[in-house]
Amino acid sequence: MRVSEAITGRQSIRAFLSDRPVSDEKIESLLNVAGRAPSGSNIQPWQVYVVRGERKSRITEVCSDRFLSGDEGAYEYHYYPKDWREPYIGRRRQTGFGLYGLLGVDRYDTASVQSYRVQNYQFFGAPVGLFFTIDRDMEQGSWLDYGMFMQSFMLAAREAGLESCAQAAFCPYHDSVMPLLEAPQEQMLVCGMSLGYADPDALVNTYRTGRLEASEYMTVLE
């Protein structure tokens, strides 16, 4: 697979084949590739926890219960803007409305929306979950490096025939997730990720978000 194909073909997969496993050896190989991502002064600020089996089920249970009870949790960092404005709020709405429309989910039907969103905490049926953490004393530059590491991992996964879905949905429940990962206090949760083989028959996996053309955000100066 060409790099450009891996990039343009990547999407957030929301339905996986639960009965098709991914070995620890495969994941370790992908992480070794992703670990070549650049980082300032080569400090490599990432830590990765791979969960499956009982540990994964316990995370699913506690996060699902909290979500369905109406507990919104609390982020340790601001993923989204504190104050939404155009054009960003419009893009967010377009993405949400498009996905719900495809699936026939009435966004005003709380039960239907919850039934769909809780699948985040079920890892969309993926056999493997990953959690990415960073030391609390790292600064913004290291978070920039972290994004390049995660993108490298997702692209390497595609080359290997796997797909993924990066999930900030776990972050509000960091106080439940991190103890189950047995992560030290000096680390904080960056995000979770579902990893596996995409379900080729799932309607949700046909959803593709749009992208701006480069001419809409590129400025050329001479």
LINDA-V595779 format. One record per residue. RES is the residue in three letters. SS is DSSP state (hx for helix, st for strand, lp for the rest). OMEGA is omega in whole degrees, -180 to 180 (none if undefined). Layout:
res=RES ss=SS omega=OMEGA
res=RES ss=SS omega=OMEGA
//
This chain:
res=MET ss=lp omega=177
res=ARG ss=lp omega=180
res=VAL ss=hx omega=-179
res=SER ss=hx omega=178
res=GLU ss=hx omega=179
res=ALA ss=hx omega=-179
res=ILE ss=hx omega=-175
res=THR ss=hx omega=179
res=GLY ss=hx omega=-179
res=ARG ss=lp omega=175
res=GLN ss=lp omega=176
res=SER ss=lp omega=-180
res=ILE ss=lp omega=-176
res=ARG ss=lp omega=172
res=ALA ss=lp omega=-177
res=PHE ss=st omega=175
res=LEU ss=lp omega=-174
res=SER ss=lp omega=-176
res=ASP ss=lp omega=178
res=ARG ss=lp omega=-171
res=PRO ss=lp omega=174
res=VAL ss=lp omega=-174
res=SER ss=lp omega=175
res=ASP ss=hx omega=180
res=GLU ss=hx omega=178
res=LYS ss=hx omega=-179
res=ILE ss=hx omega=179
res=GLU ss=hx omega=178
res=SER ss=hx omega=180
res=LEU ss=hx omega=179
res=LEU ss=hx omega=176
res=ASN ss=hx omega=176
res=VAL ss=hx omega=-178
res=ALA ss=hx omega=-179
res=GLY ss=lp omega=175
res=ARG ss=lp omega=177
res=ALA ss=lp omega=-179
res=PRO ss=lp omega=172
res=SER ss=lp omega=-177
res=GLY ss=hx omega=-178
res=SER ss=hx omega=178
res=ASN ss=hx omega=-178
res=ILE ss=lp omega=174
res=GLN ss=lp omega=-169
res=PRO ss=lp omega=-173
res=TRP ss=lp omega=169
res=GLN ss=st omega=-174
res=VAL ss=st omega=176
res=TYR ss=st omega=180
res=VAL ss=st omega=-178
res=VAL ss=st omega=175
res=ARG ss=lp omega=174
res=GLY ss=hx omega=-175
res=GLU ss=hx omega=-179
res=ARG ss=hx omega=178
res=LYS ss=hx omega=180
res=SER ss=hx omega=180
res=ARG ss=hx omega=177
res=ILE ss=hx omega=177
res=THR ss=hx omega=-177
res=GLU ss=hx omega=-175
res=VAL ss=hx omega=-180
res=CYS ss=hx omega=178
res=SER ss=hx omega=-180
res=ASP ss=hx omega=-180
res=ARG ss=hx omega=-179
res=PHE ss=hx omega=-176
res=LEU ss=hx omega=178
res=SER ss=lp omega=-179
res=GLY ss=lp omega=177
res=ASP ss=lp omega=-177
res=GLU ss=lp omega=-179
res=GLY ss=lp omega=-180
res=ALA ss=lp omega=176
res=TYR ss=lp omega=171
res=GLU ss=lp omega=177
res=TYR ss=lp omega=-178
res=HIS ss=lp omega=178
res=TYR ss=lp omega=-179
res=TYR ss=lp omega=178
res=PRO ss=lp omega=176
res=LYS ss=lp omega=180
res=ASP ss=lp omega=-179
res=TRP ss=lp omega=177
res=ARG ss=lp omega=176
res=GLU ss=lp omega=7
res=PRO ss=lp omega=-170
res=TYR ss=hx omega=180
res=ILE ss=hx omega=178
res=GLY ss=hx omega=179
res=ARG ss=hx omega=179
res=ARG ss=hx omega=-180
res=ARG ss=hx omega=179
res=GLN ss=hx omega=179
res=THR ss=hx omega=-179
res=GLY ss=hx omega=-180
res=PHE ss=hx omega=-180
res=GLY ss=hx omega=-180
res=LEU ss=hx omega=179
res=TYR ss=hx omega=179
res=GLY ss=hx omega=178
res=LEU ss=hx omega=-176
res=LEU ss=hx omega=-179
res=GLY ss=lp omega=179
res=VAL ss=lp omega=177
res=ASP ss=lp omega=-175
res=ARG ss=lp omega=177
res=TYR ss=lp omega=178
res=ASP ss=lp omega=-173
res=THR ss=hx omega=-178
res=ALA ss=hx omega=-180
res=SER ss=hx omega=179
res=VAL ss=hx omega=178
res=GLN ss=hx omega=-180
res=SER ss=hx omega=178
res=TYR ss=hx omega=-173
res=ARG ss=hx omega=-179
res=VAL ss=hx omega=178
res=GLN ss=hx omega=173
res=ASN ss=hx omega=-174
res=TYR ss=hx omega=172
res=GLN ss=hx omega=179
res=PHE ss=hx omega=179
res=PHE ss=hx omega=179
res=GLY ss=hx omega=-179
res=ALA ss=lp omega=-180
res=PRO ss=lp omega=-176
res=VAL ss=st omega=171
res=GLY ss=st omega=175
res=LEU ss=st omega=175
res=PHE ss=st omega=-176
res=PHE ss=st omega=-179
res=THR ss=st omega=-180
res=ILE ss=st omega=177
res=ASP ss=st omega=-174
res=ARG ss=lp omega=-177
res=ASP ss=lp omega=175
res=MET ss=lp omega=-177
res=GLU ss=lp omega=-172
res=GLN ss=hx omega=180
res=GLY ss=hx omega=180
res=SER ss=hx omega=175
res=TRP ss=hx omega=175
res=LEU ss=hx omega=177
res=ASP ss=hx omega=-177
res=TYR ss=hx omega=178
res=GLY ss=hx omega=179
res=MET ss=hx omega=177
res=PHE ss=hx omega=-179
res=MET ss=hx omega=176
res=GLN ss=hx omega=179
res=SER ss=hx omega=179
res=PHE ss=hx omega=-178
res=MET ss=hx omega=179
res=LEU ss=hx omega=176
res=ALA ss=hx omega=178
res=ALA ss=hx omega=180
res=ARG ss=hx omega=179
res=GLU ss=hx omega=-179
res=ALA ss=lp omega=179
res=GLY ss=lp omega=-180
res=LEU ss=lp omega=176
res=GLU ss=st omega=-174
res=SER ss=st omega=171
res=CYS ss=st omega=176
res=ALA ss=st omega=-171
res=GLN ss=st omega=172
res=ALA ss=hx omega=-178
res=ALA ss=hx omega=-180
res=PHE ss=hx omega=-172
res=CYS ss=hx omega=178
res=PRO ss=hx omega=-179
res=TYR ss=hx omega=-179
res=HIS ss=hx omega=-178
res=ASP ss=hx omega=172
res=SER ss=hx omega=-176
res=VAL ss=hx omega=-173
res=MET ss=hx omega=176
res=PRO ss=hx omega=179
res=LEU ss=hx omega=175
res=LEU ss=hx omega=-176
res=GLU ss=lp omega=-179
res=ALA ss=lp omega=179
res=PRO ss=lp omega=-177
res=GLN ss=lp omega=-177
res=GLU ss=lp omega=177
res=GLN ss=st omega=173
res=MET ss=st omega=-176
res=LEU ss=st omega=175
res=VAL ss=st omega=175
res=CYS ss=st omega=173
res=GLY ss=st omega=178
res=MET ss=st omega=171
res=SER ss=st omega=-177
res=LEU ss=st omega=178
res=GLY ss=st omega=178
res=TYR ss=lp omega=-177
res=ALA ss=st omega=173
res=ASP ss=lp omega=-175
res=PRO ss=lp omega=-177
res=ASP ss=lp omega=-177
res=ALA ss=lp omega=180
res=LEU ss=hx omega=-175
res=VAL ss=hx omega=-179
res=ASN ss=hx omega=175
res=THR ss=hx omega=-177
res=TYR ss=lp omega=179
res=ARG ss=lp omega=176
res=THR ss=lp omega=179
res=GLY ss=lp omega=177
res=ARG ss=lp omega=175
res=LEU ss=lp omega=170
res=GLU ss=lp omega=-178
res=ALA ss=hx omega=-178
res=SER ss=hx omega=-179
res=GLU ss=hx omega=179
res=TYR ss=lp omega=-179
res=MET ss=lp omega=174
res=THR ss=lp omega=-180
res=VAL ss=lp omega=-179
res=LEU ss=lp omega=177
res=GLU ss=lp omega=none
//
